[in-house]
């Protein structure tokens, strides 16, 4: 068992009072792991009203004052210290036997155009064994097909764009891989959260929130990461949805300019 300190400081400038929705809370599935309480505040002091969205994520709504707002959060989280679960025996469930609530994770969504990628997916993965091996084959392909680089980030880039341009950031790797899974009849959903450099060499680049995906096999959701393609330690889930559009960190209803963005996720080492 380990403990991980997570947090953020995100600042926006705004010329006038601006309504916002944020998804910066730790996911309800990890609430029992929080030591004490998670703190999220907006400065200058702006009341935050929290609610659950249709995917079960915790969202906050506020009115950012004229001049702008700084959002700060921190929490201490217990974690198993174990890497992502690996279960090669996990089976693909026939679509007609899937629970109703997972069917939407087979459908196309804003960034995941199954209609454009189905023929490509079947040409690439049609001969792979269904289940875990098929998902792993998809992850391997995307990991080697796409080049990572922050300079390739674009908020409008779709899974089909990623396939054609062969470059992107973590969300792009996830979008392409989970779209291929859907094309092959495997429910897949997008995930966002904290993932620090725990158990791996430290990355010198400033930390960001991370994007990965989960697939539904043998009645459970399993984590996969096409960018890193290795089981990782210390993921702290914040939100799940059909794609990144469903788990936007912040949404402003008016013009705002990002002026500061700091994220931390680090193991707390006993003195």
LUMTORKE-994126 format. One record per residue (C-alpha): residue in one letter; x, z, y; chain. Coordinates in steps of 0.05 Angstrom, whole numbers, plus 5000, padded with zeros to 4 digits. Layout:
<atoms>
residu:u:w:v:chaine
a:X:Z:Y:A
...
</atoms>
This chain:
<atoms>
residu:u:w:v:chaine
x:5000:5000:5000:A
x:5025:4983:5070:A
x:5000:4990:5141:A
x:4998:4932:5190:A
x:4992:4938:5266:A
x:4952:4881:5295:A
x:4932:4865:5366:A
x:4927:4815:5422:A
x:4929:4807:5498:A
x:4894:4745:5523:A
x:4882:4732:5597:A
x:4840:4680:5634:A
x:4833:4663:5707:A
x:4764:4645:5733:A
x:4739:4626:5802:A
x:4670:4656:5791:A
x:4635:4703:5743:A
x:4635:4669:5675:A
x:4597:4687:5612:A
x:4640:4689:5549:A
x:4633:4697:5474:A
x:4694:4721:5435:A
x:4709:4727:5361:A
x:4770:4773:5361:A
x:4746:4830:5317:A
x:4770:4843:5247:A
x:4721:4815:5195:A
x:4669:4864:5167:A
x:4700:4854:5097:A
x:4762:4891:5122:A
x:4729:4945:5164:A
x:4741:4998:5109:A
x:4816:4984:5115:A
x:4820:5001:5189:A
x:4855:5067:5202:A
x:4816:5102:5257:A
x:4781:5051:5300:A
x:4793:4981:5325:A
x:4796:4978:5401:A
x:4776:4917:5441:A
x:4769:4921:5517:A
x:4761:4874:5575:A
x:4796:4888:5642:A
x:4774:4893:5697:A
x:4724:4936:5662:A
x:4670:4889:5634:A
x:4620:4915:5583:A
x:4624:4879:5515:A
x:4562:4873:5472:A
x:4577:4861:5399:A
x:4533:4824:5349:A
x:4538:4787:5282:A
x:4534:4712:5281:A
x:4500:4671:5226:A
x:4564:4673:5183:A
x:4569:4748:5187:A
x:4628:4749:5236:A
x:4632:4801:5291:A
x:4626:4770:5360:A
x:4628:4800:5429:A
x:4594:4775:5492:A
x:4613:4793:5563:A
x:4610:4769:5635:A
x:4681:4758:5660:A
x:4685:4775:5734:A
x:4707:4728:5788:A
x:4783:4725:5787:A
x:4787:4728:5712:A
x:4792:4776:5654:A
x:4844:4804:5606:A
x:4822:4818:5534:A
x:4862:4870:5496:A
x:4855:4892:5424:A
x:4892:4934:5373:A
x:4882:4964:5305:A
x:4921:4995:5247:A
x:4901:4964:5181:A
x:4915:4986:5110:A
x:4934:4930:5063:A
x:4949:4925:4989:A
x:5017:4895:5005:A
x:5003:4844:4950:A
x:5006:4769:4960:A
x:4943:4725:4957:A
x:4909:4727:4889:A
x:4928:4672:4841:A
x:4879:4656:4784:A
x:4895:4590:4748:A
x:4836:4604:4701:A
x:4785:4601:4758:A
x:4733:4548:4742:A
x:4696:4498:4785:A
x:4622:4512:4782:A
x:4574:4452:4774:A
x:4539:4440:4840:A
x:4470:4450:4809:A
x:4491:4520:4788:A
x:4520:4542:4855:A
x:4486:4598:4894:A
x:4443:4572:4951:A
x:4485:4607:5004:A
x:4549:4568:4988:A
x:4519:4498:4990:A
x:4532:4490:5065:A
x:4607:4494:5048:A
x:4600:4427:5012:A
x:4569:4393:5073:A
x:4604:4354:5127:A
x:4617:4392:5192:A
x:4646:4377:5260:A
x:4719:4374:5239:A
x:4709:4359:5165:A
x:4681:4289:5154:A
x:4669:4286:5079:A
x:4636:4218:5088:A
x:4701:4188:5114:A
x:4746:4221:5062:A
x:4706:4221:4996:A
x:4733:4155:4970:A
x:4804:4175:4989:A
x:4795:4244:4956:A
x:4771:4215:4890:A
x:4827:4163:4889:A
x:4878:4219:4898:A
x:4848:4275:4857:A
x:4797:4245:4810:A
x:4844:4252:4750:A
x:4862:4325:4764:A
x:4831:4380:4721:A
x:4771:4411:4757:A
x:4779:4482:4782:A
x:4842:4518:4805:A
x:4889:4461:4786:A
x:4849:4411:4827:A
x:4851:4456:4889:A
x:4925:4468:4880:A
x:4937:4392:4874:A
x:4899:4383:4940:A
x:4940:4438:4974:A
x:5006:4407:4948:A
x:4986:4339:4974:A
x:4966:4363:5043:A
x:5028:4407:5048:A
x:5073:4347:5037:A
x:5030:4295:5073:A
x:5025:4332:5139:A
x:5082:4351:5185:A
x:5074:4417:5223:A
x:5088:4422:5297:A
x:5055:4456:5356:A
x:5064:4392:5396:A
x:5014:4360:5349:A
x:4958:4408:5366:A
x:4894:4379:5395:A
x:4826:4413:5396:A
x:4789:4349:5380:A
x:4830:4329:5319:A
x:4788:4322:5255:A
x:4807:4322:5182:A
x:4806:4246:5180:A
x:4851:4244:5241:A
x:4900:4291:5206:A
x:4901:4247:5144:A
x:4916:4185:5186:A
x:4966:4216:5235:A
x:5000:4261:5184:A
x:5015:4316:5233:A
x:4983:4379:5259:A
x:4981:4455:5263:A
x:4955:4506:5213:A
x:4881:4492:5228:A
x:4893:4417:5214:A
x:4925:4431:5147:A
x:4865:4475:5130:A
x:4814:4424:5154:A
x:4843:4367:5113:A
x:4850:4409:5050:A
x:4782:4440:5052:A
x:4750:4373:5067:A
x:4782:4344:5005:A
x:4756:4403:4965:A
x:4685:4391:4990:A
x:4692:4317:4972:A
x:4709:4338:4901:A
x:4649:4385:4896:A
x:4685:4450:4910:A
x:4655:4495:4964:A
x:4707:4510:5017:A
x:4706:4548:5082:A
x:4752:4556:5142:A
x:4785:4623:5157:A
x:4820:4651:5218:A
x:4858:4716:5226:A
x:4924:4751:5233:A
x:4983:4734:5188:A
x:5050:4764:5207:A
x:5118:4750:5177:A
x:5112:4802:5122:A
x:5153:4789:5060:A
x:5182:4725:5090:A
x:5238:4709:5139:A
x:5215:4720:5211:A
x:5192:4659:5249:A
x:5226:4657:5318:A
x:5166:4622:5350:A
x:5116:4666:5388:A
x:5062:4690:5341:A
x:4992:4659:5341:A
x:4930:4672:5301:A
x:4930:4634:5235:A
x:4882:4586:5201:A
x:4874:4579:5125:A
x:4816:4566:5078:A
x:4779:4595:5018:A
x:4747:4560:4959:A
x:4690:4584:4914:A
x:4711:4584:4841:A
x:4684:4626:4783:A
x:4637:4662:4829:A
x:4689:4687:4879:A
x:4725:4664:4942:A
x:4800:4650:4934:A
x:4850:4641:4991:A
x:4893:4579:4997:A
x:4941:4559:5053:A
x:4961:4486:5056:A
x:5011:4496:5111:A
x:5053:4549:5076:A
x:5033:4533:5004:A
x:5057:4600:4978:A
x:5017:4665:4968:A
x:5027:4708:5030:A
x:5024:4783:5043:A
x:4984:4816:5098:A
x:4929:4768:5118:A
x:4878:4804:5162:A
x:4814:4762:5163:A
x:4775:4756:5229:A
x:4724:4701:5217:A
x:4699:4649:5168:A
x:4657:4587:5180:A
x:4649:4514:5163:A
x:4709:4495:5205:A
x:4746:4518:5268:A
x:4686:4504:5312:A
x:4650:4562:5280:A
x:4706:4613:5291:A
x:4731:4597:5361:A
x:4769:4657:5388:A
x:4735:4651:5456:A
x:4681:4607:5485:A
x:4670:4606:5560:A
x:4608:4580:5593:A
x:4644:4555:5655:A
x:4714:4535:5676:A
x:4769:4585:5657:A
x:4845:4577:5653:A
x:4886:4612:5599:A
x:4943:4650:5633:A
x:4969:4696:5578:A
x:4967:4695:5502:A
x:5003:4747:5459:A
x:4987:4764:5386:A
x:5021:4815:5342:A
x:5017:4829:5268:A
x:5073:4871:5239:A
x:5084:4920:5183:A
x:5090:4992:5205:A
x:5154:5019:5174:A
x:5157:5095:5164:A
x:5213:5128:5204:A
</atoms>
